[in-house]
């Protein structure tokens, strides 16, 4: 399983933007809401499953989109299933670790 990520720093915290690779470049639409999964936000590099696990565990701020990404995150105990939202049937989750 592969993921697309962009890693940056925000207020001295590692911020991870991660999505299922097949969503990269797509726009998800639901009613009046359009959510663009842009290469500039999520597409810095492609990573494998083990690297994704490490990044999810060690990042302080995480923006994630996609069934595989959310599933892996919840499996690792990063985030809560009750916090997962969907747009156009695609799950997304934002996590801030304190």
N, C-alpha and C positions, 0 to 999 in steps of 0.2 A: 504494500500500500504506500502511495506517495502523496505528498502534500506540497502546497505552494505557500511560502512564508516570506515575510519581511520582518526583520528585527531592527528595532531602533531603541533609543533611550529617551525617556520622558521623565523629567524631574529626578534624575539619578536612579531611575528604575528601568529594568529591561521590559520593553513593550514588544509583544509578539502579535503579529497579524497572521493568521493561519487559516487556510481553506482547503477543501477537497480540490484536488488538481483539476477535475472536470468542470468545476464552477468558474475557474479563472477566466476573466474576460466577459462573463455573462451578466445580464441584467435580470434580476428577479422582480416580478411585478405582482402586486396584489392591490386591487382597487386603485386608490390614488397614490400608492407608495411604490417607488422604483428604487431598488437597491442594486447598485452597480458593484460587482466584484472585480475591481480594476487591477490591472497589472501593476500600477504605480503604488497601490496600497497593500496588495497581497503577493505580488509576483517577483520579489527580489531573487529567490532561488527555489529550486525543487529539492525536497528532502525525502528521505526514507522514514519508515515507521519508527525505528529506534531513536533517530535524531529528533523526531517529532515528540516522542515521549519525554526525552530529556528537556527539550525546550518548554513543553507544557508544565513540567514539574518545577522548572527553575525561573520562569518569567513571572514578573509581578503584575503586569497588566496584559490581558489576553483578549483579543477580538477574534472570534472564530466563527466560521460558517461552513455548514455541510454536515451530512449525516455521519460520515466516517470520522471527521474531526471531532464532532460533539461526542460521539460514541467513545472514542479514545480518551477524551478529556474526562468524561464521567467515570470510565473504567479506572482511571488514575485517581479519582477523588478530587479532581479539579473542577469546581463548579457544582451546581445543584440542578437536578433534572427539573425542578419546579421553576427555575429561572430561565430555562430554554424557551425561546419564542420562535415562531415560524413566520416567514414571509413567502407567499406563493408555494407553500409546502416544504420550503427549505429551512432547516433549523439554524438559528444563530444564538450565540451566547457571548456575553462580555463578563470577564472576571477581573476583579481587583483584589489582590492578596494583600493583607495588612501585616 
